[in-house]
């Protein structure tokens, strides 16, 4: 860390343990009172981390509300790679929503949806591989794994039948830059009551794919916020094509999580099974793609 160019100005270096990333994270305050987030990863991730940093720079310059990327490079005599990013003072929306009325939650969701739309609209590009091919190369083996060794639950056949009958929905979908993990834990409400999007690390599909796939991490604990996020994204009437794909991605994500939980996180298995049962309730056994909790 000592060979990071700004290191001599660091006054406070405090480790951050929150989150699931393998990066080492630190809160930094300089002698001039400036605050940063420092992320350090192994040098084997240099190319990936450089792409992440360049993506952040591009979107920041296009006006997406997010921490400013400050510096990037190698450290620890080339053994590590670092990224220095502005620190955003505020509270995670996840910890704030319970203090709001449903109307206030909805309006904050509308703002979050508009930001997500801006991320997607500013970064469309062509990809030689069809989204359907990319998606099913990952998801089909997981669906097959559930069929062979997943925990059974009432209504599983409705989800599996819906996924099989509606695969065509993914054909020729547009693809764009994703945030990668767009949920209320990665949205900060600043002291000025402005939303900022944080944690721009690559999660899946290299943060590039069908823009509507990114809704698979929507939080349904606060349904007013979730409803606002969808409405804010579409700025009006939500197309039925979205709802069909939304139901598809949520259902696929839920049922393919069961085998993972069974082997790698057995303590969360019941929670994952509950999510699958919730999906069946929301979508009326997959007969209605508009979830029961959605509010205009």
C-alpha positions, -999 to 999 in steps of 0.1 A, spaced: 0 0 0 29 24 7 37 26 -30 3 41 -39 11 76 -51 -13 94 -26 -2 72 3 19 99 20 -13 120 24 -33 92 41 -41 101 78 -67 74 86 -67 39 71 -96 18 84 -104 -17 71 -140 -23 59 -153 -58 65 -188 -54 50 -197 -71 17 -189 -103 -1 -162 -91 -25 -127 -107 -22 -112 -72 -25 -96 -57 6 -114 -25 13 -104 5 34 -119 38 44 -92 65 38 -91 100 51 -62 123 41 -44 150 60 -65 175 40 -98 159 51 -106 142 18 -122 108 21 -118 78 -2 -127 42 -6 -96 21 -14 -100 -13 -29 -70 -37 -33 -71 -70 -52 -46 -96 -64 -26 -86 -95 -41 -116 -113 -73 -95 -115 -55 -65 -131 -73 -66 -164 -107 -71 -149 -102 -43 -123 -90 -20 -150 -121 -26 -171 -142 -19 -140 -124 13 -133 -126 25 -169 -163 17 -169 -168 38 -138 -149 67 -153 -170 65 -185 -204 65 -166 -193 91 -141 -184 114 -170 -218 108 -185 -235 120 -154 -245 89 -136 -247 97 -99 -218 77 -84 -185 81 -65 -158 97 -87 -130 72 -97 -98 89 -86 -68 67 -92 -59 32 -104 -27 11 -107 -4 -15 -92 9 -16 -57 28 -39 -33 56 -41 -59 33 -54 -85 16 -80 -64 -17 -61 -61 -39 -38 -80 -57 -8 -64 -86 15 -71 -91 48 -52 -127 61 -53 -144 91 -37 -162 83 -4 -199 92 -3 -212 103 30 -247 91 36 -269 61 46 -277 30 26 -312 31 12 -316 -4 27 -313 11 62 -335 41 55 -366 28 37 -383 16 69 -384 52 82 -404 64 52 -440 63 42 -450 42 13 -454 73 -9 -419 84 0 -405 49 -7 -422 49 -40 -408 83 -50 -373 72 -40 -378 41 -61 -388 62 -91 -355 81 -88 -335 48 -85 -353 35 -116 -344 66 -136 -308 62 -127 -308 26 -138 -323 36 -171 -295 62 -175 -269 35 -169 -284 13 -196 -291 40 -222 -256 55 -221 -239 22 -228 -256 2 -255 -233 -16 -279 -233 -45 -302 -222 -80 -291 -216 -109 -314 -230 -135 -291 -268 -136 -287 -280 -129 -251 -301 -161 -251 -270 -181 -258 -250 -164 -231 -277 -167 -205 -286 -203 -211 -250 -214 -211 -250 -205 -174 -286 -211 -164 -295 -243 -182 -269 -264 -162 -283 -249 -130 -319 -257 -140 -308 -293 -148 -290 -295 -115 -323 -286 -97 -342 -312 -116 -317 -339 -106 -308 -329 -70 -328 -299 -59 -351 -298 -29 -387 -304 -40 -415 -279 -31 -451 -275 -40 -455 -257 -73 -420 -263 -86 -435 -277 -118 -452 -243 -125 -418 -225 -124 -401 -252 -145 -429 -252 -171 -429 -214 -174 -391 -214 -179 -393 -240 -206 -423 -225 -224 -409 -190 -225 -373 -194 -235 -381 -176 -267 -385 -144 -248 -347 -141 -245 -341 -143 -283 -325 -112 -298 -327 -92 -267 -306 -59 -267 -275 -59 -245 -259 -31 -226 -236 -22 -197 -250 -34 -163 -242 -21 -128 -241 -57 -119 -256 -57 -84 -283 -31 -85 -302 -33 -52 -310 -11 -22 -278 -21 -3 -257 -5 -31 -276 28 -32 -266 56 -9 -287 85 1 -263 114 7 -266 142 33 -280 163 5 -308 137 -1 -293 127 -34 -290 90 -45 -255 76 -54 -249 42 -68 -219 23 -53 -201 -10 -57 -194 -12 -94 -176 -46 -93 -182 -73 -119 -208 -98 -107 -221 -120 -136 -222 -120 -174 -193 -95 -171 -219 -68 -162 -232 -68 -198 -264 -82 -211 -302 -78 -214 -310 -45 -195 -341 -60 -180 -321 -89 -165 -307 -64 -140 -341 -63 -122 -335 -98 -109 -320 -83 -77 -350 -60 -70 -359 -59 -33 -395 -70 -26 -394 -64 11 -402 -28 3 -427 -32 -25 -435 5 -28 -399 12 -36 -397 -17 -60 -428 -5 -78 -414 30 -80 -381 16 -94 -400 -1 -123 -423 28 -130 -393 53 -129 -374 31 -153 -402 31 -179 -415 66 -172 -451 55 -176 -468 24 -189 -447 -8 -183 -447 -30 -214 -461 -65 -210 -429 -79 -226 -410 -66 -196 -433 -83 -171 -429 -116 -189 -392 -114 -187 -392 -100 -152 -412 -131 -141 -388 -153 -160 -356 -139 -144 -370 -138 -109 -383 -174 -112 -351 -187 -127 -330 -170 -101 -351 -184 -73 -352 -220 -84 -315 -222 -95 -304 -209 -61 -317 -240 -43 -289 -264 -52 -263 -238 -45 -278 -232 -10 -281 -270 -4 -243 -274 -8 -228 -241 0 -252 -223 24 -275 -248 40 -285 -223 66 -301 -202 39 -320 -231 22 -353 -224 39 -351 -188 30 -344 -197 -7 -374 -221 -7 -396 -194 7 -385 -171 -21 -396 -197 -46 -430 -200 -28 -433 -162 -29 -426 -162 -66 -455 -186 -71 -478 -163 -50 -467 -131 -68 -473 -145 -103 -503 -167 -95 -485 -200 -102 -468 -183 -131 -501 -175 -148 -499 -137 -144 -465 -120 -152 -475 -88 -133 -466 -94 -97 -493 -90 -71 -473 -65 -51 -468 -40 -80 -485 -6 -74 -488 21 -100 
